[in-house]
Every structure is written in structure tokens, then in C-alpha cells.
Amino acid sequence: MADMDNPADSPANATATNPDEILDVVDEQDRVLRTAPRSEVYRDGLIHRCVFVLVRDPHGRIFTHRRTDTKAFAPGAYDCFVGGVVGTGESYPEAAVREAEEELGVTGIRTRPLFRFLYTDGDRYSWWSDVHEAEWDGPVHPQESEVAWHAWLTEDELAERLTTWDFVPDGREAYRRYLSQRPTP
């Protein structure tokens, strides 16, 4: 789900690229240490907070999308989550609703928190990933600057696409954890 329009942008889907946006810098236990501009957070690889929202329709299908080719990070990659960075002083649940509504172009969505994990790409980026789930039964109007294509996929269709399509690494890891942590029917 990472989203960077330039080196100072967020590794999560955000509506605006603002290198001066102030983010909470956190430690490995998700405790706020200080605040810093987004540009500094990404330049220095500082840990921060993001939200991921898995959105299903009433039939259980999962909103899946392809990122635009203009993205500097994972251009054209697919994701089965919507989300973005958590603003300074914003709670994870507040950010999940805000990000889901922005990316889907809807209002009135309700999210349910599931779990949190520290994502790291093993190289430069690291962020706390708060994973939520939501159901949406209306039309969506995804942001054209973020979403090049979208569809509602069944779990079987998504499983097949995960083996053949290029998915963003943090979204792939979040979905792997989602599947491993949910109760089996």
C-alpha cells in the first residue's frame, strides 16, 4: 500500500503530497518520540504510523486496485487495502475512516480494527501498520490520482492474483497476516 509521489511522500495512500506535513515519529513499541516533517521521516527512515483498511462489499468481495503509473513507489502495483499515514495526534481509527473515505470517494464508512504490526522493508522504510476491516454497500468513486483500476474480487480471485500480479509489499504482508489471524470457518 505504500504511496510515494516523490521521495518525501508517504508509504501509504494519502490525498496530498506535502513534504512539510508533520507526522508522529514513534519507536519499536509504537510510542511517540517526537514529531517531524514528512520529508525528514522518509529521508531518515524514521518509524511512523499508517493504517490499512480491507474493504468488502456485502457479497464478501474485496476492493482491489492498481496504483497509478505516476507513483514513485510501486508504480502500477496492485493493493487490496486502502489507507495512509496517521496524522499527528490522530488516532488509528480516525485515520482509518478518513483514509478509506478519501481513497474510495465515499462518506459514512465504518471500520473495525483487527491488529497492528511493525512493517519494515528490511532496507529503508518502517512503519506501524494498523489493519482495519470495513464493509461498503454503495458505489465508490476512487481518487483518479491514486487509483488507475479497481474491482471487487472474491478471496479466491485475489489469492490467484497475488501469485501473478505485482502487489505492494506492505499490503501483501498485511493480507498474509490478515489470513493467518482470522478464525477458520
C-alpha positions as a printed Julia matrix, in Angstrom:
185×3 Matrix{Float64}:
   0.0     0.0     0.0
   2.97    2.27    0.07
   2.49    5.51   -1.77
   5.27    7.92   -2.64
   4.82   10.52   -5.38
   8.28   11.83   -4.57
  10.96   10.82   -2.07
   9.26   12.85    0.67
   5.84   11.27    0.17
   4.19    8.71    2.37
   4.41    4.95    2.05
   0.68    4.85    2.42
  -2.04    6.3     0.25
  -2.52    9.97    1.02
  -4.55   12.55   -0.84
  -1.86   15.2    -0.9
   1.87   15.12   -1.22
   3.1    17.53    1.38
   6.73   17.16    2.46
   6.05   19.66    5.25
   3.19   17.62    6.75
   4.04   16.87   10.37
   3.99   13.2    11.39
   4.48   11.45   14.71
   7.81    9.66   14.91
   7.42    6.52   17.03
   9.67    3.78   18.42
   9.56   -0.01   18.07
   6.84   -0.12   20.75
   4.69    2.48   18.91
   5.37    5.2    21.49
   5.51    8.76   20.19
   9.03   10.15   20.45
   8.55   13.46   18.65
   7.13   14.99   15.51
   8.93   15.64   12.24
   8.12   16.81    8.72
   7.23   14.03    6.3
  10.35   14.82    4.26
  12.59   14.16    7.27
  10.69   10.99    8.23
  11.33    9.47    4.79
  14.8    10.88    4.25
  15.99    9.43    7.56
  13.83    6.27    7.5
  12.06    7.12   10.78
   9.3     4.86   12.14
   5.81    6.36   11.9
   2.18    5.2    11.77
  -0.05    4.04    8.91
  -3.49    2.48    8.55
  -4.65   -0.26    6.18
  -8.35   -0.88    5.52
  -9.59   -4.06    3.84
 -12.95   -3.09    2.33
 -15.51   -5.75    1.43
 -18.83   -5.42   -0.31
 -21.95   -7.2     1.06
 -21.02  -10.29   -1.01
 -17.64  -10.53    0.75
 -15.65   -9.38   -2.27
 -12.55   -7.29   -1.57
 -11.88   -3.86   -3.09
  -8.66   -4.28   -5.05
  -6.95   -1.6    -7.08
  -3.96   -0.82   -9.23
  -1.94    2.25   -8.35
  -1.34    4.85  -10.99
   1.86    4.59  -13.03
   2.93    8.04  -11.83
   3.73    6.76   -8.33
   7.44    6.79   -7.48
   7.0     3.87   -5.05
   5.46    0.74   -6.56
   4.02    2.45   -9.65
   1.34    0.33  -11.25
   1.38   -2.18   -8.38
  -1.82   -3.66   -7.0
  -3.19   -3.44   -3.46
  -6.13   -4.95   -1.6
  -6.07   -2.26    1.1
  -6.81    1.44    1.13
  -5.1     3.59    3.71
  -2.4     6.08    4.51
  -0.37    7.81    7.17
  -1.8     8.68   10.56
  -1.66   12.42   11.17
  -0.01   13.9    14.23
  -2.33   13.46   17.19
  -4.81   11.43   15.12
  -5.94    8.03   16.37
  -5.64    4.92   14.25
  -9.46    4.55   13.99
  -9.86    8.19   12.94
  -7.16    7.82   10.29
  -8.68    4.57    9.0
 -12.06    6.22    8.39
 -10.51    9.35    6.88
  -8.21    7.43    4.54
 -10.89    4.94    3.44
 -13.35    7.73    2.69
 -10.75    9.75    0.78
  -9.49    6.89   -1.37
 -12.89    5.37   -2.09
 -14.59    8.74   -2.56
 -17.34    7.95   -0.07
 -18.68    9.21    3.25
 -20.06    7.34    6.25
 -17.78    4.3     6.21
 -17.24    2.44    9.49
 -14.08    0.49   10.16
 -13.27   -2.24   12.65
  -9.69   -2.54   13.98
  -8.16   -6.0    13.62
  -4.45   -5.99   14.51
  -1.27   -3.95   14.36
   2.26   -4.87   13.29
   5.56   -3.17   12.62
   6.26   -3.36    8.89
   9.79   -2.98    7.64
  11.06   -3.42    4.13
  14.38   -4.6     5.56
  16.17   -1.68    3.99
  14.9     1.82    4.49
  11.25    2.11    5.45
   9.49    1.08    8.64
   6.04    1.93    9.96
   3.41    0.69   12.37
   0.59   -0.79   10.33
  -2.83   -0.73   11.95
  -5.09   -3.05    9.95
  -8.85   -2.5     9.83
 -11.78   -4.04    8.01
 -14.91   -2.36    6.64
 -17.97   -3.22    4.6
 -19.28   -0.83    1.95
 -22.53   -1.42    0.11
 -22.66    1.61   -2.16
 -20.85    2.92   -5.2
 -17.24    4.03   -4.93
 -15.53    6.92   -6.68
 -11.8     6.23   -6.24
  -9.3     9.07   -6.44
  -8.01    9.28  -10.0
  -4.59   10.4    -8.75
  -4.3     7.22   -6.65
  -6.27    4.5    -8.45
  -5.79    3.52  -12.1
  -8.13    0.49  -11.97
 -10.33   -1.16   -9.38
 -12.6    -4.17   -8.94
 -14.27   -6.19   -6.23
 -12.55   -9.6    -6.12
 -13.55  -12.77   -4.31
 -10.97  -14.21   -1.93
 -10.21  -16.95   -4.48
  -9.73  -14.37   -7.25
  -7.48  -12.31   -5.0
  -5.46  -15.38   -3.99
  -4.85  -16.16   -7.67
  -3.89  -12.53   -8.46
  -1.44  -12.48   -5.54
   0.55  -15.17   -7.35
   0.55  -13.45  -10.74
   0.24   -9.68  -10.2
   2.76   -7.27   -8.66
   1.31   -6.24   -5.27
   2.76   -3.59   -2.96
   4.93   -5.32   -0.34
   3.33   -3.84    2.78
  -0.17   -4.68    1.54
   0.94   -8.22    0.67
   2.34   -8.65    4.2
  -0.77   -7.18    5.83
  -3.01   -9.54    3.86
  -0.83  -12.54    4.74
  -1.19  -11.64    8.42
  -4.92  -10.99    7.98
  -5.43  -14.51    6.61
  -3.29  -16.12    9.33
  -5.05  -14.32   12.19
  -8.68  -14.74   11.31
 -10.65  -17.7    12.59
 -11.13  -20.56   10.15
 -14.77  -21.38    9.31
